[in-house]
Amino acid sequence: MDRYNIMWTGGLDSTYTMIVYSHYDIEIQPYYLRHGRKSEKYEFKAMEEIREELLNNEKTKAKILPLIVIGEEDIPSDSEVEAAYSRLKAQGGLGSQYDWIARYARHNDVEGLFYSPVKPTSSASKFRGCIEANGVIREYVNSVGRKVFTIDMENSSPDLKLVFGGFNLSETFDITKIEEEQRMRDEGYTRILEKTWFCHTPVLGKACGCCHPCETTIEAGQTWRFTESRLKRYRELKEGASPGRVRFETYIDVIFGR
């Protein structure tokens, strides 16, 4: 039985990939990178509930293996990968998770690990910009007939190949969040859609409306995930309001159920 390794956060994009591959007679090995985010407990709760939903869904054919949690202590030092990542980051900024996962996968023989970056609808993607500036994306169809994107190893820079060459990019790379949402609703996965988590800095268990994932979710058109007061705080932040004041007012909104 083939095994598919998938980075999972409990968010919409990686959960979409989990659903896609749950339809096939394969093993799915999900991985989670513990990164010190304030949202971790909410992400774990989302993954636990979504996993249960998938296991009990009649469409699921895959064997979903227990989640592997990667901590800082599991990330080996690798001067080659770290130097390559630093050079890529200097071009425009990349999250440190790409360095960590590249090192982990390289030293633990984790092959073809799936990332699920989505097609942006408004703000530029630093990840996509880095790929386009340093290489070429190759598209192919895998053994279960799904579209996959990878780094073209013959036409990409040594740094890009070292950091991203061992990964697969899910078909989310070619669709937007709204398209993901619609496909999930059409295929009967609305309950799972509503369990996905996205906010990095929740306020008393509610999405803040101010962090980067909240920003991209709002700009993608998924305003249904937020109360009107949270959307107001987002607009205030965009108009130049003090982040500290907006954060304080968000706490007040949550306390009073707004």
One Martini backbone bead per residue (centre of mass of N, CA, C, O) as a GRO file, in nm:
protein
  258
    1MET     BB    1   0.094   0.037   0.024
    2ASP     BB    2   0.070   0.354  -0.020
    3ARG     BB    3   0.241   0.653   0.097
    4TYR     BB    4   0.119   0.970   0.231
    5ASN     BB    5   0.270   1.275   0.302
    6ILE     BB    6   0.121   1.523   0.536
    7MET     BB    7   0.083   1.842   0.602
    8TRP     BB    8  -0.079   1.942   0.916
    9THR     BB    9  -0.311   2.195   1.091
   10GLY     BB   10  -0.642   2.224   1.045
   11GLY     BB   11  -0.666   2.366   0.795
   12LEU     BB   12  -0.803   2.408   0.493
   13ASP     BB   13  -0.577   2.320   0.293
   14SER     BB   14  -0.474   2.055   0.434
   15THR     BB   15  -0.759   1.930   0.459
   16TYR     BB   16  -0.817   1.906   0.163
   17THR     BB   17  -0.590   1.702   0.112
   18MET     BB   18  -0.694   1.486   0.303
   19ILE     BB   19  -0.959   1.437   0.153
   20VAL     BB   20  -0.858   1.360  -0.124
   21TYR     BB   21  -0.681   1.102  -0.009
   22SER     BB   22  -0.918   0.946   0.142
   23HIS     BB   23  -1.034   0.806  -0.140
   24TYR     BB   24  -0.788   0.607  -0.111
   25ASP     BB   25  -0.587   0.306  -0.118
   26ILE     BB   26  -0.412   0.428   0.143
   27GLU     BB   27  -0.162   0.590   0.322
   28ILE     BB   28  -0.178   0.837   0.584
   29GLN     BB   29   0.080   1.074   0.688
   30PRO     BB   30   0.066   1.295   0.933
   31TYR     BB   31   0.202   1.628   0.995
   32TYR     BB   32   0.330   1.833   1.274
   33LEU     BB   33   0.439   2.163   1.353
   34ARG     BB   34   0.586   2.273   1.635
   35HIS     BB   35   0.589   2.654   1.676
   36GLY     BB   36   0.463   2.828   1.924
   37ARG     BB   37   0.171   2.876   1.894
   38LYS     BB   38  -0.135   2.996   2.023
   39SER     BB   39  -0.306   2.777   1.831
   40GLU     BB   40  -0.245   2.476   1.892
   41LYS     BB   41  -0.496   2.368   2.052
   42TYR     BB   42  -0.690   2.425   1.810
   43GLU     BB   43  -0.550   2.247   1.600
   44PHE     BB   44  -0.572   1.980   1.750
   45LYS     BB   45  -0.879   1.979   1.773
   46ALA     BB   46  -0.938   1.985   1.473
   47MET     BB   47  -0.785   1.725   1.392
   48GLU     BB   48  -0.938   1.530   1.574
   49GLU     BB   49  -1.224   1.585   1.455
   50ILE     BB   50  -1.158   1.535   1.155
   51ARG     BB   51  -1.052   1.250   1.176
   52GLU     BB   52  -1.318   1.132   1.279
   53GLU     BB   53  -1.487   1.208   1.034
   54LEU     BB   54  -1.322   1.046   0.826
   55LEU     BB   55  -1.342   0.761   0.959
   56ASN     BB   56  -1.682   0.789   0.938
   57ASN     BB   57  -1.662   0.800   0.631
   58GLU     BB   58  -1.773   0.634   0.346
   59LYS     BB   59  -1.541   0.761   0.148
   60THR     BB   60  -1.325   0.631   0.314
   61LYS     BB   61  -1.015   0.437   0.228
   62ALA     BB   62  -0.805   0.527   0.401
   63LYS     BB   63  -0.524   0.506   0.610
   64ILE     BB   64  -0.504   0.686   0.910
   65LEU     BB   65  -0.247   0.788   1.071
   66PRO     BB   66  -0.090   0.894   1.322
   67LEU     BB   67   0.020   1.175   1.439
   68ILE     BB   68   0.313   1.363   1.370
   69VAL     BB   69   0.513   1.538   1.599
   70ILE     BB   70   0.715   1.826   1.551
   71GLY     BB   71   0.993   1.933   1.717
   72GLU     BB   72   1.271   2.106   1.782
   73GLU     BB   73   1.424   1.843   1.885
   74ASP     BB   74   1.381   1.705   1.580
   75ILE     BB   75   1.582   1.922   1.458
   76PRO     BB   76   1.844   1.912   1.272
   77SER     BB   77   2.139   2.006   1.185
   78ASP     BB   78   2.202   2.201   0.863
   79SER     BB   79   2.408   2.401   0.692
   80GLU     BB   80   2.301   2.383   0.403
   81VAL     BB   81   2.000   2.444   0.448
   82GLU     BB   82   2.032   2.704   0.618
   83ALA     BB   83   2.181   2.868   0.399
   84ALA     BB   84   1.969   2.844   0.176
   85TYR     BB   85   1.736   2.970   0.333
   86SER     BB   86   1.868   3.245   0.393
   87ARG     BB   87   1.889   3.332   0.094
   88LEU     BB   88   1.585   3.319   0.033
   89LYS     BB   89   1.482   3.507   0.259
   90ALA     BB   90   1.644   3.768   0.164
   91GLN     BB   91   1.444   3.817  -0.093
   92GLY     BB   92   1.139   3.822   0.103
   93GLY     BB   93   1.057   3.601   0.281
   94LEU     BB   94   1.037   3.318   0.507
   95GLY     BB   95   0.933   3.075   0.678
   96SER     BB   96   1.084   2.867   0.916
   97GLN     BB   97   0.938   2.596   0.840
   98TYR     BB   98   1.103   2.528   0.582
   99ASP     BB   99   1.366   2.466   0.722
  100TRP     BB  100   1.274   2.254   0.929
  101ILE     BB  101   1.143   2.048   0.729
  102ALA     BB  102   1.385   2.000   0.548
  103ARG     BB  103   1.562   1.880   0.771
  104TYR     BB  104   1.378   1.656   0.867
  105ALA     BB  105   1.336   1.506   0.596
  106ARG     BB  106   1.636   1.453   0.528
  107HIS     BB  107   1.697   1.289   0.817
  108ASN     BB  108   1.409   1.093   0.784
  109ASP     BB  109   1.313   0.999   0.501
  110VAL     BB  110   1.092   1.206   0.389
  111GLU     BB  111   0.888   1.157   0.117
  112GLY     BB  112   0.683   1.368  -0.051
  113LEU     BB  113   0.593   1.608   0.108
  114PHE     BB  114   0.296   1.776   0.170
  115TYR     BB  115   0.193   2.076   0.056
  116SER     BB  116  -0.081   2.354   0.086
  117PRO     BB  117  -0.076   2.585  -0.119
  118VAL     BB  118  -0.251   2.861  -0.221
  119LYS     BB  119  -0.420   3.053  -0.434
  120PRO     BB  120  -0.407   3.372  -0.466
  121THR     BB  121  -0.630   3.679  -0.455
  122SER     BB  122  -0.428   3.917  -0.344
  123SER     BB  123  -0.197   3.884  -0.174
  124ALA     BB  124   0.115   3.816  -0.180
  125SER     BB  125   0.329   3.535  -0.216
  126LYS     BB  126   0.628   3.445  -0.086
  127PHE     BB  127   0.647   3.158  -0.179
  128ARG     BB  128   0.582   3.201  -0.482
  129GLY     BB  129   0.800   3.415  -0.531
  130CYS     BB  130   1.040   3.230  -0.471
  131ILE     BB  131   0.990   3.021  -0.689
  132GLU     BB  132   0.985   3.216  -0.940
  133ALA     BB  133   1.284   3.338  -0.882
  134ASN     BB  134   1.432   3.018  -0.862
  135GLY     BB  135   1.221   2.867  -1.065
  136VAL     BB  136   1.036   2.566  -1.154
  137ILE     BB  137   0.727   2.422  -1.221
  138ARG     BB  138   0.606   2.092  -1.200
  139GLU     BB  139   0.364   1.883  -1.365
  140TYR     BB  140   0.167   1.600  -1.241
  141VAL     BB  141   0.051   1.261  -1.225
  142ASN     BB  142  -0.027   1.035  -1.004
  143SER     BB  143  -0.112   0.711  -0.895
  144VAL     BB  144  -0.425   0.841  -0.828
  145GLY     BB  145  -0.476   1.097  -1.037
  146ARG     BB  146  -0.328   1.348  -0.918
  147LYS     BB  147  -0.234   1.664  -0.892
  148VAL     BB  148   0.115   1.774  -0.909
  149PHE     BB  149   0.372   1.978  -0.757
  150THR     BB  150   0.714   2.062  -0.850
  151ILE     BB  151   1.037   2.092  -0.860
  152ASP     BB  152   1.254   2.171  -1.109
  153MET     BB  153   1.569   2.023  -1.107
  154GLU     BB  154   1.680   2.153  -1.393
  155ASN     BB  155   1.536   2.472  -1.337
  156SER     BB  156   1.681   2.526  -1.053
  157SER     BB  157   1.811   2.627  -0.781
  158PRO     BB  158   2.005   2.501  -0.536
  159ASP     BB  159   1.841   2.620  -0.299
  160LEU     BB  160   1.558   2.528  -0.384
  161LYS     BB  161   1.623   2.225  -0.397
  162LEU     BB  162   1.712   2.191  -0.098
  163VAL     BB  163   1.440   2.297   0.037
  164PHE     BB  164   1.200   2.188  -0.197
  165GLY     BB  165   1.273   1.918  -0.361
  166GLY     BB  166   1.118   1.701  -0.148
  167PHE     BB  167   0.844   1.824  -0.237
  168ASN     BB  168   0.496   1.850  -0.247
  169LEU     BB  169   0.229   2.003  -0.427
  170SER     BB  170  -0.072   2.051  -0.409
  171GLU     BB  171  -0.367   2.127  -0.583
  172THR     BB  172  -0.396   2.400  -0.427
  173PHE     BB  173  -0.194   2.565  -0.608
  174ASP     BB  174  -0.458   2.591  -0.834
  175ILE     BB  175  -0.643   2.707  -0.595
  176THR     BB  176  -0.878   2.853  -0.406
  177LYS     BB  177  -1.049   2.891  -0.119
  178ILE     BB  178  -1.327   2.905  -0.252
  179GLU     BB  179  -1.293   2.641  -0.412
  180GLU     BB  180  -1.254   2.460  -0.175
  181GLU     BB  181  -1.518   2.519  -0.033
  182GLN     BB  182  -1.711   2.431  -0.263
  183ARG     BB  183  -1.612   2.138  -0.287
  184MET     BB  184  -1.678   2.056   0.004
  185ARG     BB  185  -1.978   2.112  -0.011
  186ASP     BB  186  -2.046   1.936  -0.264
  187GLU     BB  187  -1.913   1.664  -0.106
  188GLY     BB  188  -2.006   1.680   0.214
  189TYR     BB  189  -1.781   1.881   0.401
  190THR     BB  190  -1.897   2.105   0.595
  191ARG     BB  191  -1.822   2.013   0.882
  192ILE     BB  192  -1.519   2.025   0.830
  193LEU     BB  193  -1.491   2.313   0.737
  194GLU     BB  194  -1.600   2.430   1.023
  195LYS     BB  195  -1.339   2.295   1.184
  196THR     BB  196  -1.141   2.467   1.080
  197TRP     BB  197  -0.823   2.631   1.135
  198PHE     BB  198  -0.642   2.975   1.128
  199CYS     BB  199  -0.570   3.127   1.380
  200HIS     BB  200  -0.275   3.248   1.557
  201THR     BB  201  -0.436   3.481   1.761
  202PRO     BB  202  -0.643   3.411   1.974
  203VAL     BB  203  -0.948   3.526   2.145
  204LEU     BB  204  -1.083   3.335   2.358
  205GLY     BB  205  -1.123   3.123   2.097
  206LYS     BB  206  -1.116   3.352   1.880
  207ALA     BB  207  -1.094   3.507   1.602
  208CYS     BB  208  -0.920   3.810   1.553
  209GLY     BB  209  -0.873   3.954   1.245
  210CYS     BB  210  -0.533   4.034   1.241
  211CYS     BB  211  -0.384   3.819   1.134
  212HIS     BB  212  -0.265   3.675   0.857
  213PRO     BB  213  -0.474   3.443   0.824
  214CYS     BB  214  -0.717   3.628   0.857
  215GLU     BB  215  -0.656   3.814   0.624
  216THR     BB  216  -0.661   3.595   0.396
  217THR     BB  217  -0.948   3.497   0.454
  218ILE     BB  218  -1.094   3.762   0.398
  219GLU     BB  219  -0.964   3.818   0.110
  220ALA     BB  220  -1.092   3.539  -0.004
  221GLY     BB  221  -1.416   3.560   0.113
  222GLN     BB  222  -1.441   3.438   0.433
  223THR     BB  223  -1.648   3.615   0.628
  224TRP     BB  224  -1.822   3.390   0.781
  225ARG     BB  225  -1.588   3.350   1.012
  226PHE     BB  226  -1.697   3.638   1.107
  227THR     BB  227  -1.768   3.894   1.277
  228GLU     BB  228  -1.841   4.223   1.245
  229SER     BB  229  -1.632   4.321   1.457
  230ARG     BB  230  -1.386   4.177   1.327
  231LEU     BB  231  -1.406   4.327   1.055
  232LYS     BB  232  -1.368   4.605   1.173
  233ARG     BB  233  -1.080   4.556   1.285
  234TYR     BB  234  -0.953   4.499   1.015
  235ARG     BB  235  -1.013   4.775   0.887
  236GLU     BB  236  -0.860   4.943   1.096
  237LEU     BB  237  -0.583   4.822   1.042
  238LYS     BB  238  -0.575   4.903   0.737
  239GLU     BB  239  -0.606   5.222   0.828
  240GLY     BB  240  -0.377   5.242   1.085
  241ALA     BB  241  -0.420   5.120   1.340
  242SER     BB  242  -0.338   5.016   1.640
  243PRO     BB  243  -0.270   4.699   1.727
  244GLY     BB  244  -0.314   4.726   2.034
  245ARG     BB  245  -0.599   4.849   2.021
  246VAL     BB  246  -0.733   4.631   1.851
  247ARG     BB  247  -0.680   4.401   2.047
  248PHE     BB  248  -0.834   4.517   2.288
  249GLU     BB  249  -1.112   4.545   2.140
  250THR     BB  250  -1.136   4.243   2.084
  251TYR     BB  251  -1.163   4.151   2.374
  252ILE     BB  252  -1.421   4.310   2.429
  253ASP     BB  253  -1.593   4.177   2.214
  254VAL     BB  254  -1.576   3.887   2.326
  255ILE     BB  255  -1.682   3.934   2.614
  256PHE     BB  256  -1.963   4.067   2.474
  257GLY     BB  257  -2.036   3.895   2.207
  258ARG     BB  258  -1.929   4.050   1.916
   0.00000   0.00000   0.00000
